[in-house]
Amino acid sequence: MSDAVRFLLDGQVRELRDVDPTLTVLNYLRIVERRSGTKEGCAEGDCGACTVAIGERIVCGDGTDGVRYRAINSCIQFVPTLDGKELVTVESLKHGGKLHPAQQAMVECHGSQCGFCTPGFVMSLFTLFHGNAPADRDGIEDALAGNLCRCTGYRPIIAAAERMHALAETDQFDAREAETARQLRTIARTDTLILERDGRRYFAPKTIAAFAALVERHPDAVLLAGGTDVGLWVTKQHKTLPTLIYTGDVAELHRLERTGTAIEIGAAVPYSDAMALLANEYADFGELLRRLGSVQIRNAGTIGGNIGNASPIGDTPPLLIALDARLVLRRGDATREMSIEDFFLAYRKTALAPGEFIASVRVPRARPEIQFRAYKISKRFDQDISAVCGAFALRLAGGRVTDIRIAFGGMAATPKRAAAAEAALAQQVWNEATVRAAMRALDRDYQPIGDMRASAEYRRLVARNLLLKFLLETAQRPGATRILARGKAA
C-alpha cells in the first residue's frame, strides 16, 4: 500500500505525503507551487479560468506507450486524483525562451485583454493543439465552451485556435512523449493508495475486488468519480468528507464495450470516452452529452456518477429510462441487475443497499423500429443545468403506438416515467389528437415545483410541448424539417 501521491510536473516527479484528501489542484498550485497563472473564477467548474491539462499514459495503435492530454477544471479536482498522471499548467508551456504555439497565437490574434481568463483559454487551446487533427469551427467552439471571457470577446480567441497549428505542428510535449510515458509507467501504482490526515481518509484501489471490499467496509464513504459534483461540496458548501473512495483507478470500472445487444459503460468511464459510442447509436444522446457540460466537465464527470448522484435534474437518467437501460450493482463479490427506472426511490434516495455500488450501466443498442429523441431545456444552451429534460422512445406498427416510453427530469423528485401519458397513447393512432390527450395526461404524472430555474407552470407547459415536438418530428409529415445541433436542419 502507498501513502504518497506521485505525479509529474514539468518532467519532475512530485511526491506528496500528508496530503489533505480534498485539497484542490488549484489551491495546491497557487499556495504550494506558487503558480499564480491558474486562476479561481467561480470555484465550481463553470468559468474555465482554472483550466489545466492532465496527461495520462495510453497504448497507441502501434502498441507503443503514448500520452493523452485532457483539460480539466483544477478548482474542483482533488490533488490525490493526480496520482500516476502528469500535470501541465500554463507555466509549463513556454520552452527554450519561446512561447507555445497556443500562447503565440493568442498574442498575434489579440486574444487577451484584462488577461484573467487567458491562462485557462491557453490551456484549452493546448489540449486542442494535442488533438488528432486541427479542429474545425464547431470543434473549436466546443473546446472553448467551458471558458468564459468578460472583456475580449471570443472572435480573436477563435482566430488564435485557427492560427496556432500554422505556427507549429508539434511542441516540446510531442518531442518528449516517449520519455513522459516512461516516467508515468515508472510511477504507476499496483496497490491501493491510502491517505490519512486529521481523521479523514482517502482510498484509491486498483482492482474492483479491492474497491468492493472498501465500499463494504466503509458503507458511508463518499464514492468519488470525476468530482464535478463532490468538488462543489467542498468549495461551495465547505463540507468535511471523512472518507473518500476513488473510482478512477479501477480498471474494471473503466470498461466500455459494445456487444450485439447493448453498450456496457463502466461506472468510472468519463463522458468524453462514452460520448462517441452513444452518439453513434443515438444522435440525441450524443448531442445531450455535448451540452451537459464543457469539455473540462466531460473529461472528468461520469455517467455512473450522474446516476448515483440521484439528482432529479441529472441529464442522463431520463434518457436511460426511456431507453430501458439496466444497472449492474455490486456488493462484495455479489452482483445484481435492475432496471434504472426502479433505481430512484425518492429525492436523492436510491435502491443501493449499504456497501453496494454501481458497477456499470447497460444501454440497449439502437433498433431501426425504435424512434428515439431527447430534448434539454435550459436557460443557457451550453453547460447549463436543465429546467426540464425529456426523452422519448417510440415503436409504431401500421401508424399505431405499439410501445412508448416517456421520461422526464426536472418534473418530480426523481427522474420519472410518464405512466399516465404512456397509457393514453398505448395502441392509439400516432396523431395530434391522441398526443394532445397524452399531453393532458402528463398532469397526472407530474406535479412539478417552481424554483430558480423555472416555474411549475413553465415546466408543465414545456413538458407538454416536448411531447408534441416529438410527434411533429416522428409523424413523417411531408416537408417536415428537424432542427439539429447548431441550427443545422435534417
N, C-alpha and C positions, 0 to 999 in steps of 0.2 A: 504494500500500500504506500501511497505517496502523500506527502503533506506540503508540497511546494507546487505553485503554479509556474509553468515554464512556457515561454513563448519567445518569438523573435521580434526584435525591434532594430531596424537598421542593420541587419545582419548579425546582431549580437543577441545571445541568449539572456533573457531576463528570468531570474529565478526568485519568486516572491514567496516568502513564508509569513506566517502570522497575518494573513490577509483577511480583511473584513469580507465575508461572503457576498455582501450586497454593495460593496464599493463599485461605483460605476466606472467604466473605462474613461469617460470624460473627466471625472474628478481625479482619477489616477494620473491622467496625462497632465492636467493643469497643476495639481498640487504636488505630486511626487516627481514627475518628469520635468515639470516647469515648461511644458509645451503649451503656449498660450494660443497657438493657431486654431486649435479646436475650440469652438465657441459653444456656450449654452444659450440657446434662444428660448426654447419652450420647456425643456426637461420632460417631454412626453413623446418624442419621436415624430414630431409633426413638421418642424420647420427646416430640418436638414443642416443647420449651422454646425452641428456636432459630427457631421459625417466623417467616418474614417473607413479604411478598407481592411478587410480580413483576408489573408492568404491561407489557403488550405491545400495540402498535398493531394493530388489526384493521379490516377493512372491514365495516361494518354492512349490514343488509339493504337500507337505502335508499341505499347507495352512499357514505355519508359515513364518515370515519375515526372509530373509537372506541377504547376502551382496555379490555382484558380483564385482570382481576386474578386471580392464582392463588397459592395458598400453596405454599411450598417450604421445605425444611429448609436453613437457611443454614450449618449445621455441615459439610455435605458438598458445598456448591455453591462452585465456584471463582469468584473475582472476575471474571476475563476473560469469563465467560459472561454477565455483566450487560450487556455492550456492546450499546447500542441499546435498552435497556429502562429501565423505571422501577423503583426500589427503594423499598418502603414498609416502615417499621418501626413499632413501637408508639409511638415518639416522634412519628411523623408524624401521628397520628390526632387529637390534641386541636387544636381550631380555634376561634379567636375567644374563647378563655377557657373553652370548653365541651368536655366530653368527647364523644367519638364515641358514637353510639348503642350500639355493641358494648361500649364501656367503661362507659357509664352503666347499661346493663342488668346488667352484672356487679356493679356496686355495689348496685343496687336489689334484685337477687336473691341477694345474699350469696354470689357465686360464687368468692370468693377467701379463702384462709386464710393460709398462710405466704407466698403470692404468688410463689414462684419460677417456677411453671409458668404463672402468669396471663398474662404478655405473649404467650406462644405461643398460649394459648387465645383471647385477644383477636384475634390476627391471623387465626386460623382463622375466628372469627366475622366478622371484617371481610370476608374473601373470600366467606363465606356471605351476608353482607349484600349483596354485589355480584352475587349470583346472579340469575337471571332472575326469580325469584319467591321469597317466603318458603318455606322448606323445611318439609316435614312431619317427624314424629318420626324416621322412618327416615333421611331426608336429613340431619337434624341429627346423629344418631348416627354416620352415615357420615363427615360433615365433621369430627367431633371424635375419630374413632377413632385418629388419629395424634398425639393429645395426651394424655399421661399425667398424672394428678394423684394424689399420695400422701395428701393430708390432707383436702381439701374434700369429695370425693365428687362424682359427676357430676350429681346431680339439680339443684342450683342453677345449674350451668353450662348444662345443657339448658334450664332455665327462662329463663336470660338469652338464649339463642338464640331462644326463642319470644317473648321480650319486646321485643327490640331494634327490630323493624320497627314496633311500636306507638309507639315513641318518635319515629321519623322514617322517612320513605320514601326520602329521598335524603341525601347528605352532600356535603362540600366537594369530594370527588373527582368526583362526578357533575357538580357545578357547573362545574368547570374541565376536564371531559373533552376538549372540543374543543381547548383550549389545550395540554393534555398531549399529545394526539395530534399536534398541530402540532410540538411540541418533539421528540417521538420521530421524526417524519418528518425533521426537520432534522438530527438526529444519526445517522440511519441511514447505514451504510456501503454503498458499492457495490463495495469491493475487499476483499482479504484482510487481516485483522488479523494482524499478526506481532509477537510479543513475545519478547524475548530477555533473559535475566538469569542471570548466574552459569553460563553454558554450557548453560542449559536454554531450550527454545523452545516457543512456543505458536502454533499456526496456526488461524485461523477463516476458511476460504474461504467465498465466497458462491455459487459455482456448483459443480455436480457435476464439471465438467471440471477445475476448479482443485483440487477435493478429490481426484479420481482421480490427478492429477499429483503432488500432495503425498504421497499414500499410496505411490505407485510410487517416489518419490524417497526416502521415509523408511519403508521396509517394517517397521522395528522400532518405529515410533512407536505410542504408545497412542492408540487412537481413543476419544475422549471423547464420550459422548452425554449422559445425564442425570446421570452421576456418582454414581448411587446405589450402585454397587459400587466404582468407581475412587476415589471420595472416601474410602472406608474404607482404601484402600491408603496414603493419606497420613495420615489422622487416627489410624488404629489400628496400621498396620504401619510407619508412618514411612518409606515408600519415597520415593526420589527418582526422579522421572519426567523423563528427559532431553528427550523430545519428545512433545508432545500435539497431536493434530489434532482439532478440534471439529466434530461433525456438525450442531450445532444451527442454524447459519446458512445451511445449504444448502437452498434452496427445493425442489429436486427430491427430496431425501430426506424431505421432509415431505408428499409426495403420498399422499393417501388417497382411493382410488377404488373404487367398486363397479361391476363390469361384469356382463354377463349370466351369467358363469361363475365369477367369483372376486372376492374383496376384495383389492386390492393395497395393502399397507401399507409406506410408505417406512421406511427403517431409523431415521430420526430422529423418527418420529411418536410422541409420548408416549402412554402407556397411556390417559390421560384422553381423548384425541382418538379413539382406536380403539375404546374400550370400547362405546359405544352401537351402533356399526355391527356389531361382532362379537356383542354380546348380542342384537341383532335377528335374527341368523341362528342363533345357538347360545346358548340361555339359560344353559347351564352355563359357557360361555366367559366370558360377562359376569360371572357370579357368581364365578368363579375370579379374574378381574381385580380385582373389588371386594375380595376377600380377600388378593390378592397383596401389597398394601401400603396404606398410608394414602393419603389424598388428596394429601398432600405428595409422597409417593413416586411416585404415579401421574402427577402433574403433571410430573415430571422424567424418570422412567425410561421406557425404550422397549422394544418387543418385539424390535427389531433388536439392542439391547444384550443382552437376555436370551438371545437365540440365540447371539450372538457370544461372550458370556461362557463358554459351553460348560460350565456347571456341571451336574453330574449331578442337582442338586436344583432347577434352574430350573423355574419353574412352567409356562411356556407351551410348551416343546418337546414334552412328552408329548401335549398336545392337538393341536399342529400335526402331529405324526407320525401320530396316529390319523386326522386329517382329510386326510392325504396332501397337506399343503402343500408348496409348492416355493419355493426361494430363487432370487433373481436376484443373481448375483455379478458384480462388475465389476473389471477391472484395466486401467488406462489407458482406451482407447476400446473395449476388447473386453468383451463380456458373455457369460455362460453361465448356464444354468439347471440346477438339480439338485433332487432330492427331499430334503427336510430330513432324512429318516432316514439318508441317505448322508453327511450333513454332519459328524456326530460320529464321529470315528475312534477316539479313546481318551480317557482322562481329560484334560480341558482341551485336547484336540488336535482340530483341525477340518480340513476339506478345503480351507481357504483357502490359496491359493498366496501366496508373498511379493508384497506390493504389491497384493493383492486384498482386496476388502471386500464386505460385504453391502449391496446397494443397496435391495432390497425383499423382502418375503415375500408370496406369493400363496396365499390361503386359499380353497379351493373354496366356492362358495355352498352353502347348505343345500339338500338334496333331500328330498322327502317320504318316499321309500323308505328313507332312512338314519336310523337312530336313534342319537343321539349323547349320551353322558354323560361327565362329568368329575368326579372326586372328589379333594379335597385333605384329607389327614390331617396335622394339626399340633397341637402342644401347646396353642397359643393360637388362638382362632378367627380373630381379625383380625390382619393384617400379621405373620404368623409364617412362618418357613421350613418347607417341607414335610418331614415324615418320609417320606411316600410320596404320590405324586400319580399317579393312574391315569386313563386316558382310553380310551374305547371307541366304536367306530363300527360299526354292525351293519346288514346288509341281509338280510331274510328273504323267502322265497318258499314259500308252502304250509307254513309252520311250520318250514322248514329253513333253515340258515345258508348263504346263497349268497356272502356276503363278510363278513369281520370283520377289523377292525384293532384291536389292543390295544397300548397303550404305557404304560410306567411311568417315572417319575422317582424317584430315591432308592433304586433297587433294583440299580443297576450303576454302573460307572464313567462311563457316559454315559446320557442318555435313550435308551431302547431298546424296540423292538418285542418282543412275546412270540410268537416264531415257533412254538414247540412247542405253546403253548396254542391259537394260531390253527389250527394243523394238526389238533389234536384236535377242533376244532369244525367244520371245513370239511365242508359238505354233511350235517351231522348235524341231527337234530331239536333245536330250541331248547327244551331242558327241563332239569330239575335233574340228571338222570343224566349227560347229556353235559357239562354245565357242571362238575359235580364231577370228571369225568375231566380236563377242561381245567385245573381248579384244581390238580390234582396235577402236571399237565404244566408248570405255572409253575416248579416246582423245577428243571426242565431249562433254563429260560430265564434264571433269575437266581440268583446266589449273593450275596445282599446282605451288607453288613458291619454291625457294630454300632458305634454312636458315641453322642455326647451326645444325639442326637435320638430314637434308638430302637435297640433291639437287633436283631440279624439275624433272630431268631425272630419278633419282633413284626412286622417288615416282611414276612416271609414270610406270616404269618397274615393280616395286613391286605390284602396283595395278593390273596390267595385270596378273602377275604371281599368285596372290592370287585367282583370278577368275579361272585360270587353276588348281590351287591346289584344289579348291572347286570341280571342275569336277572330278579330279582324286580320290577324297575321296568319291564321291557320285555316280559314274557311276557303282559301284559294279562290278569292273573288277575282274576276278579270280585271287586270290593270292595278291590282293591289301592290303596294310597294312597302317593303320593310326597311326601316332606318336602322342601320347597324352602328357600330362604334365610329366615332369621329365624323359623324354625319354622312357616312357612305351608305348608299342605297343598295338593296338587293331585291 
